[in-house]
Amino acid sequence: MITNNKTSVEVEGKEIIVKRVFNASRNLIWKAWSQPEHLKNWWGPNGFSITTSEFEMKPGGIWRFIMKGPDGVEYPNKITFKEIVKPERLVYTSADDIEGDPGQFQTIVTFVEEDNNTLLIQRLIFPSAEIREQVVKEFGAIEGASQTLDRLEAQLVAMR
């Protein structure tokens, strides 16, 4: 397990499991996670921005966006929502918006109320341990997850 700031990350087989407790209600976190006007302020590691071209949050719905890195490189993304249980759970697949993307993976996000806080558990499930390892090494997935959740925390403060 790797603990960085307030985020803990476990790498296990073909999964990355990210956990963090937020001093915010589950409903507020759900709002930040489910509305493009909030997602644009926090989605991605430090220095990244996103531009959404399509967003339909429902089972089978698509979220298409371009993630732009601090170096100006643009990364097309496509998220397909599989399961939505407001405000408890999201299940979706992520891909590069290229048909048959071999790096496609599934994410399960659970929002658990704990007193006045919310425990966020994010499980990223890759097709294989090798692909998971490639994402960790090439894209800095562990540090990126921690930075992204730092940005989410700042967004939650701004939303209050």
N, C-alpha and C positions, 0 to 999 in steps of 0.2 A: 504494500500500500504506500502511496505517495501522498503526503499532506503538504499543501502549498497554500499558505495564508489560511483561509477558512474552508477551502475546498479539499476533500479527500478523493483520491483516485485509486481504484484497484484495477489492475490488468490481469485478466484471468481467461486463459484459453483464447477464444475468439471475441471476447468482450472487453469493453472499457466501462467501468462503473464509476460514475461521478456522483458525489454526495455533498450537499451543503445545506446548512440551516440558515434561513433568512428571518430577520426580525420584521416580518410582514405577514399579512393574512394570506391565506391560500387564494382567496378571490382576487386580491390585488396582483399576486404573482400570475395567476391565470390571465388576467387582463393584459399584463405586460407580454405574456407569451402568445396571446391569441389575436392581437390587433396590430396590423402593419404600422400604424402610426407610432406604436411603442417599440415594436421589433426593430425598426430602422435605427433606433438610438442605442441598441445594446448588442445586437446579434453579431457575433464574430469577435476575434481577438482584438487587442489594442491596435489602433491604426487602421482597421478595416471599416468599410462602409458597405451598405447594401442598398440596392435599388430594386424594388419589387415591380414586376410586370403583371403578375397574376396572383390572386390570393382568394381561395375559397376553402374555408376551414369547415369541412364536413367529411364524413367517410367517403373516400374516393376523390375528394377535392385536391386541388393542386396549388402549391405555392412555388412560383418561379421567381427567382431573383438573381441578380448579379452581385457577387461579393467582390469588392475592389480592395486590393491590398495596398499598403502604404507605398509600395514600389510602382503602383499604377497598373499592375497586372489584374485582369478581370477573370473571375472564375464563375461560369454559369452553374446554377444550382437548381435542382428540382426536388421538392418535397411532396410526397403523396401521402395524404392523411389516411390512415387505416381505421383507427378507433379514436373516438373523442368522448370522454366522460367528464363533463364539466362539473366541478373544477378539480377533479381527482387524477385524471390520467389521459395521456396522449400517446398514440402509437403511430409512427410514420416511417416511411422509407426515404432515404436521402440518396441522391445521385448527382452526377455532373450534368444532367440534362442531355445525355448522349444515350441513344437507344442501346440497350444491352450493356450498360456501364458495368465493368467487372468490379469496380470499387463500391458498388451500391451496398448500403447497410441499413439495418433497421434500428430505430431508436424507440425506447419506451421511457416516458417521463412520468413519474409519479409525484404527486404533491400531497404530503401528509401533514395534517395539522398537529402541532405539538404545543400545547398551552397557547401562548400568543405568537408563536413562531410557526414556520413552515419548513419541513424537511423536504428538499427536492432530491429525488434519486433519478439519475439519468443513465440508462443502460444502452450502450451502443453495441450492436451485435453485428459482426462482420461475417462474410461467407467462410472465412478461415482465419486461423491464428496468424498465418503469413501475411494476409492482407491487413489485418489489424496492426501487426508490427510495422508494416510498410507505412501505414497512415501515421503511426506514432513517430517514426523516424523522419519521414519526408515532410510531413506537414505539422509536426510539433503538436499533435492532438492533445497531449496531456496539459502542456502549458497553455495551449489555446483554450481548452475547456475552462481552466482556472481564470484566465483573463476575461473570457466571455461572461462568466458568472460574476466577476467583479463589476463588469459593465452593467449587468442586470441589476445588481444591488444598487448601483448609482441611479439607475432608471427608476427603481422602486422608491428611492428617496425623493426624486424629482416628481413622481406621481402623487405623493402624499399631500 
